Every structure is written in structure tokens, then in C-alpha cells.
Amino acid sequence: MPYSVHFAADVDVPADLRTKVFEIVREIAASMESIPASSAFWSAANAGNAELNLGGWQFEYRIHHRDRRILIVNARRGSGRAV
């Protein structure tokens, strides 16, 4: 079963960007089962929030293995201001 993708309730970004981020993270989720356990991806992902930079925004997400879901927990514009 692949990982599901969700946004935290307080993550507020423009709708078109939200859709694009959802699509990209869903692609990441679909490919995660093929990433070897020894990959640096897992070391980084398990150490804290993973990041995605897109359209001048930085998105942080957490991988919840037990629930098999990815939660996008934060979005910041390039200025570093939390949104």
C-alpha cells in the first residue's frame, strides 16, 4: 500500500501551488517503496522533516511510517517567513 499525502490544517498556500506540491509529494510517496533501506534518503528523512523547494517556496514534510502517510507540515516563501 503506498503512502498517502496530506497537508496540515494550518498550511496555507495558493491553490495552484498546493496542487503542484501534492502531485510532486505523491510521486515521491509512490516511489518510496523502491528506495533501498541503505539509501541516504532514509537517513535524511528519518532525521527530521524532509524539504521540497518549489516556486520560491520551501515545504517541509514528515514521513509517518506507521500510518503510511506523508504530512506537509509547513510552507515558507523564499523570504523565510512562515505562512
C-alpha positions as CSV (number, residue, x, y, z in Angstrom):
1,M,0.0,0.0,0.0
2,P,1.5,3.4,-1.0
3,Y,1.8,6.3,1.4
4,S,-1.0,8.9,1.4
5,V,-0.3,12.6,1.2
6,H,-1.9,15.2,3.5
7,F,-1.5,18.9,4.3
8,A,-1.5,20.1,8.0
9,A,-4.6,22.2,8.6
10,D,-2.5,25.4,9.1
11,V,-0.5,25.2,5.9
12,D,-1.9,27.9,3.6
13,V,-0.6,28.3,0.1
14,P,-2.1,29.4,-3.2
15,A,-4.4,26.6,-4.6
16,D,-2.4,26.1,-7.8
17,L,0.9,25.7,-5.8
18,R,-0.8,23.4,-3.3
19,T,-2.0,21.2,-6.2
20,K,1.6,21.0,-7.7
21,V,3.1,20.2,-4.3
22,F,0.6,17.5,-3.7
23,E,1.4,15.9,-7.1
24,I,5.1,16.0,-6.5
25,V,4.9,14.6,-3.0
26,R,2.5,11.9,-4.2
27,E,5.2,10.9,-6.8
28,I,7.7,10.8,-4.0
29,A,5.3,8.6,-2.0
30,A,4.8,6.3,-4.9
31,S,8.5,5.7,-5.3
32,M,9.4,5.3,-1.7
33,E,8.9,1.6,-1.6
34,S,11.6,1.2,-4.2
35,I,14.2,3.2,-2.3
36,P,16.7,0.8,-0.7
37,A,16.9,0.9,3.1
38,S,20.6,1.8,2.9
39,S,19.8,5.0,0.8
40,A,20.8,8.4,2.2
41,F,17.2,9.4,1.6
42,W,16.1,7.4,4.6
43,S,18.8,8.8,6.8
44,A,17.8,12.3,6.0
45,A,14.0,11.6,6.1
46,N,14.2,9.9,9.4
47,A,16.3,12.6,11.0
48,G,13.6,15.2,10.8
49,N,11.5,17.0,8.3
50,A,12.2,16.5,4.6
51,E,12.1,19.5,2.3
52,L,10.8,20.4,-1.1
53,N,11.6,23.8,-2.8
54,L,9.2,24.9,-5.5
55,G,8.2,28.2,-7.0
56,G,10.1,30.3,-4.4
57,W,8.5,28.4,-1.5
58,Q,10.0,25.8,0.9
59,F,7.8,23.0,2.1
60,E,8.6,20.7,5.0
61,Y,7.1,17.3,5.3
62,R,7.2,14.4,7.7
63,I,7.0,10.7,6.8
64,H,4.9,8.8,9.2
65,H,5.8,5.1,8.5
66,R,3.3,3.6,11.0
67,D,0.3,5.4,9.3
68,R,1.9,5.2,5.8
69,R,1.3,8.8,5.2
70,I,3.3,12.0,4.4
71,L,2.2,15.1,6.2
72,I,3.2,18.5,4.8
73,V,3.7,20.5,8.0
74,N,5.0,23.9,6.9
75,A,5.3,26.2,4.0
76,R,7.5,29.3,3.7
77,R,8.1,31.8,1.0
78,G,11.7,32.4,0.0
79,S,11.9,35.2,2.5
80,G,11.9,32.6,5.3
81,R,8.6,34.0,6.6
82,A,6.3,31.1,7.8
83,V,2.9,31.0,6.2
